[in-house]
Amino acid sequence: MGWKWPLILSVLAVVAGLYLSGTFSEPPTPPPLGDGWWGKGDREKAPMVDELIRKFSISISNDTINDLKKRLRNTRYFEGLEGAKFHYGVTPEYMQTVVKYWLNKYDFKAQEKYFNKYNHYRTNIEGLDIHFVHVKPTLKPGQKSKPLLMSHGWPGSVYEFYKILPLLTDPVNNGGTAEDIFEVICPSIPGYGYSEASHKTGMNAHVVARIFGKLMARLGHDIYYVQGGDWGSTITTFMGLLLPEHVKGLHINMVVDVNPPLQLIIGSYFPSLFLPAKDHHRVWPVIPKFLEVLMETGYLHIQATKPDTIGHSLTDSPVGLAAYILEKFSNVSRLDSEDGGLNDEWLLDDLLNNVMVYWVNGNMASAMRFYKENMPLSVDDINKCQIKVPSGIADFPGEMLNQPETWARYKYINLLQYNSMPRGGHFAALEEPQLLAEDIRIFVRKVETLYK
């Protein structure tokens, strides 16, 4: 055969891979924005919706605290394995130290006061009470702030943004300039935190994007920026897709649903055909990368199929809930340590504050349902649509899914900025607030310069 036929066959395979993976195919048209009703009963029979924005404070009753402490004291532990460390998950030994701290050192009332450091509100949209934190900066005469919606993911909450909020709303005193000032809105996804859970099936990221758009309109913002990680990345991406006339810029710190399948396979043998050499290690070899993701996504398979089943145990047991959440904050690269890297990277108060959001509201089951509702979207045309609004990506090295810039541009076709961050992982706003804030600032400056 000589060298010609293998070369021709390879080229044909590459072209077929590009076509079947969507690179050469015409992207679908974005779906209509739509409307919905997620409250109890029929919309026509429901009372008239009160669209007022109502302020409220986070309050943890003494009965809730006493019940939690009783449950913690009555925890049943199992025996750990010698030398297992965190390879089997959160160890019973580590959870005993968490419980001891939770019972004896965690200051419930002090943390409640800290939660109320920022203003909390609720408003009813599509039949649900939607919660959000709203921080307005102090402006000088003639100064204008830029509206920014930030969306969390699972198993996070609006608490993820507490350390980054002052950097964005008071930039002059936190490493920025007067031009970097933002008015920040951080809503809780329906079914998470202090937002009411949907009473009907079908509450997916498309719906939440629409609801968050209505929230911004109700707050009087016609043009604004959006930012997100994890599910927040998907939600804000959909906002850019469905509301392009309102989203001035989209910034995310996690990219999903981009990897072209046949490029992944063919690239294992001919990597330089698809990516620069510096990006080869991000996606190849395919099998070890796939197995790594598979080993760390057992929770996804459970939550995308039968979330309510495990929801019973996580709603009833604070230790079970805490272990389930804390394991996601552990560092996969530090499974050989006694604490999975938790003590090195996080304050226990921060970890427990996030757990408390789920425990007090009893909504881990409704939060996990978001996976089941969104799994059909992973093969739906909406995820094949291209995002045309100005976009920026902060790629943190500790993220589970690291997408090369080349492939990110398949979807985010107006990608103004892609930065590989020096450190940090999945919960970037809480873990590396300074890095993320500066990346957002740089991105918004570019948008403001290019799209005046």
N, C-alpha and C positions, 0 to 999 in steps of 0.2 A: 504493500500500500504506500510505502514511503511516508513522507511527513505531511503531504497535502491533505489526505483524507482525515486524519486525526484533527488537524487544524480546522478544517471545514466543519467537521462534526462538533467540535468544541464551540466554534462561533455560533453555529445553529442552536446549540444547547443554551448558550448564553442569551441569544435573542429570544428564544422561547421562554426562558426563565424571566427575562425582563418583561415580556408581554404578559405572561400569566400572573406575574406578581404585581402588575398594575402600572409599571413604569411607562409603557408605551400605550396603554389603554386610556380612553377618554374618562376623566374622573366624573362621577355622578353629580347630578344637580342636588344642592342641599335641600332637605325636606322642608315643608312649611313649618312655621313656628308653632302653630296649633294653640290649643287651649285645653283646660282640664278642670276637674273637680275631684279633690282627694279627701274631702271631709266625709262625715258620716251621712249615710242616706243619699237621696237624690238631690241634685242641685236645685231643681225646681221646687222641692218641698222644704228646703233648708231655710232657716231664717235669713233675713237680709244681712249680708256680710258687712261687718264693721271694718272699714279700712283705716281706722285711726292707728297711729303709731304710739304704742304705749310703753312707757319706761317701767322697768322693774329691777329689783335687786336680787342677787343670788342669796338665798337663805337656806341654811341647813339646820333643821330642827333638832332639838335635843333628843327627841324620840328616835330620829333617824340615826344620830350618832350612837345612842345607847344600843340600838338594835344592831348596828354594824359591829360595835365592840363585842357584843354578846356572840355574834357569829364568828368573829375572829378568835375569840377565846375557845370556842367549841370546834375549831378546825380539826379535822382528822387528816393526819399526814401519812404518807406511805414511805417505805424504806427506799432510799436511793441506791444506785449501783456504784460500787467502788471504781473510782477513776473515770466515771462517765462524763464528768464535768457538764458542759451544756450541750453535748452532742445529742442527748435524748430530750432536750428541752430544759425548761427552768427546773432546777433541782429542788427537792424538798428542803434541803439545808438552807439554800438561799432564801426560799420563801419564808422560812421560820425567822430569818433576820428581818425580812420585810414586815412581817406581822408584828414582831416585837417593836419595831420603829413606829408602825402605824398605831399601835395601841398606846405606846408610852411617850413618844416624842413628836409625832405629827400633831401640830397645833391646828385643830379644826377651825376655830374662830379666827385665828390669825390668817389662815389661808382663805377663809370666806371673805375677810376684809380685803385681801389681795385680789381676789376675783372681782370685787366691786371697785377696784381701782379705776376701771374704765366703765363707761355707761353702757348698759344693756337695755335692749328694746325688743318688743314683739309687735308684729302686725300680721293680719290675716290675709293670705294670698291663696287663691284656689282652694279655699276651705280649710287651710291649715294655718296655725299660729307659727309664724316663722320668727326665730330668734336671731338677733345679730348684735354684735359689739360695734359701736360707732364712736370713733375718735375724731373730733374736729380740732384742728390745730389753732393756736393763737396767732392771728394774722395782724400784721402791721397795716396801716392805711395804704390802700392801693395794691396790696399783696394778694395773690390768688393761689389757692391750693389746687392740687390735681386729685380728683376722685379716684380711689383705687379700691376695688373689691378683691379680697383675698379669701380663697376657699381652701378649707382643710380636706383631709381624707380619712381613711380608716387605718388603724384604730386611734386616730387623733381627734382633735376638737379645736374650738376657737382658742383654747389655752395655748396651742402651738405658737400663736402670734404675739403673746404677751411681751416677749423680749425684743421683738422687732418693731413693735408699735411706736415706742419713743424714738427710734432711729428714723422712722418715716415721717412722723408728725412733728418732731422737734429736731430737724437735721442739723441746724447750726450748732447745737450743743452735743451732737452725736456724730461728728465726722463728715457732715454734708454741708451744703450751701443753702442760702435762702431760697434758691430756685428749686431745690429738691423737696419742697414741702408737700405733703399729701394729706388728704382727708381720707381716712381708712374705714372701710365697712367690712366686717368679718361675720358673715352669716353662718349659722349652723345648718348643715344639710338636713332636710326633713328626716326625722327618725333618729337624729343624732343630737346630743347635748340637750339644749333647751328648746329645740324646734319640735313641734308636734309631728308624730309619725303618720304616714299615709294610712288611711283606713281601707284602701283598695290596692289591688295589685297593679303593677305597671309603673311605679315611681322610679324612673331611671334617670340617667345623667342628662338626657335631652330635656326631660321635664324640669329638672332642677335648674338647668341653664335658663329656661324660660322664666321660672319663678324668681331666680336671682335678677334677671333682667327687669321684671316687674318691680322688684324691690328697689332697684336703682332708680327707676322712673318715679316711684312713689316718694323717694327721697329728693326728687327734683334734679336728678342727674341725667342729662341726655347723652353726653359724651363722657366716657370714663375709661380707665385702664382696669385690667383684670390680671390676677396672678394666682397660681395654684400648684400644688404638688399632689401626688397620689390621685385619689378621685377628684380632688380639686383641679388637677391638671386636665382631666377629661371634661369636667364641668365647664371650666373657663375656655377650653378649646371649643366646646360646643357653643359657648356664648359668642366667640369670635366667628363661628360658622353661621349661626342663626341670627345674630344681631350685629352684622358688620358695620351698619350705619351708626351704631352706638359705641362699639368697642374701638377705641383709638389705638390701643396696643395690648398685646397678649404676652405675658411673661410666665413661663412655667419652669419648674425644676424637676420634672419627670416627663419623659416622652414615651408614649405607649402606642401600640398598633401601627408600627411603621416597618418593622423587619420584613423585607420581601422574602418569602419562603424559599423560592428556588435560588435566589442569590445567596442565601445562607448555605444551601447545599453545594452549589457549584463553586461558591467562593472558598469552600474548604479545600478545593483542589487548585483553584486559580484565583487566589485572594486579590492579587493586584489588578484584576479586571474590574473590581468593584470599589475598592477602598484604598486610600493611601496606606502605606506600610505602618504608620503610627497608629492606625485604627484596627489593624488585623486582630490584635489580642482581645478587642472588645467583643467580638462576635464569633471568633473561630479559635479552636476547632469546635464544630457544632455540637457533637455528642456530649463532651464534658460540660459545655455551657448549658445545654438542655437539661442534663442531669442535675446540675447545680441549681437551676431554677426549679426543677421538679421537686428536689429535696426541701426547698424552702417555701413551697406554696401549697402545702397540705391544707392549710386553713382555707385557701381559695376554693379548693374542690368541695370542701364541706359547706362553705357559705354559699357557693353557687348552686348547690343542689338541695340541701335540707338544713337551712339556717335555723329554723325554729326548734329542731331537735336539740342541738347543742345550746340553743338559747335558754332552755329551761335551767340548765346547770349554771350557766354564766350569770343568769339573773338572780339565782338563789344563793350562790356562794361568792363572797367577796374575794376569797383567796383564789378560787378558780378564775374569776374575772381578772384579777391582778396578774396572775401567772400568764394568762392568755395574752394580755396586752403587753406586759413587760417583755415577753419573749420576742415580740416584734421590734422592741427598742434595743435588743441586744445586738452585738456586732458579730456577724457570721464569721469574720476573720479571727475572732477571739473565743471560739467555742472551747478551746483548751484551757481557758481560765475558769476559776471557780464561780465567776459571776457573769460570764458571757460578755464582759466589757462594760456592763451596766454601771458599775461604780466608777470606772475611769471616765465615762463620757456624760453621765447624767447626775443631777442632784435628785435624791430620793423624793424630796418634796415635789419637784416638777413631775416626776413619774406618777406619784400618787395623786397629785392634783388632776392629772388627765384621767386616771382611773376613777376618781371621785365623780367626775362629770358623768361617766357611764353608770356608776353605782347609784348615785342619788336619783337619777332620772329613770333608772331601770330599763334602759333602751338598747342594750347590746343586741338583742334579737332583731329589733327593727333596723339597727345599723347594719347588721350582717346581711339582712335581706337585700340590701343595695347591690350585692354581688349577684344574687339570683336574678334580680330585675335587669341587670346590665349585661349579663352574659349573651343574650341574643344580639346585642349591639356589636359584639366583637366580630360578628360575621355579617353584620348589616351594612348596607351601602353608606350609611352615615359616617362610618369610620374610614371610608375610602374617599370621602370628600376632601378637597384641598382647602387649606386655611389661607385666606388672602390678606387678612389684616396684618399689620406690622407685628412681627413676633420676635421674642427673645428667649433663649434657653440657657439656663445655668445647669451644667452637668456636674453633679457631685460624685466623687469617686466611690463613695460607699453606697451608692444607689444600686438596687438589684438589677435594674434594666438600664444599661448605658447605651444610648443610641448615638452612633457616629453622626457628625454634622452632615455628611453627604447624604445619608438616608433620611435624616430629619427634614431635609429640604424637599423630599418627595411630597411631604404632606404640608409643611409650613413653607409655602413657596415665596413668602415675603419675609424670610428670616433675616433680620437685621443684625442679630447678635447671637453668637454661640460661644460660651466660655466654659472651658474645663476648669473646674474649681480646684484649689490646692488641697482641700480636705473637706470632710463633712459627708453626710449620708442622707437617708430618706427623709428624716424630719428636719429639714434644713433650717426652717424659720426658728425652731427652738434650739437646734444644736449649733448652728453657725449664723446667728442673726446679722452680724456685721457684714459677713461676706455676701449674704443674700440681699441685704438692704443696698449695699453698694452696687451690686449687679443690676438691681431694679433701677436705681438712680441713673446709671450709665445708659441703660436701655431707654428709659423715658427721655433722657436728654437727646438721644438720637432721633426718637420719634418726633419730639417737639421741634427739632431743627429741620427735619425733612418734611414734616406735615404740619406746617403752621396754619 
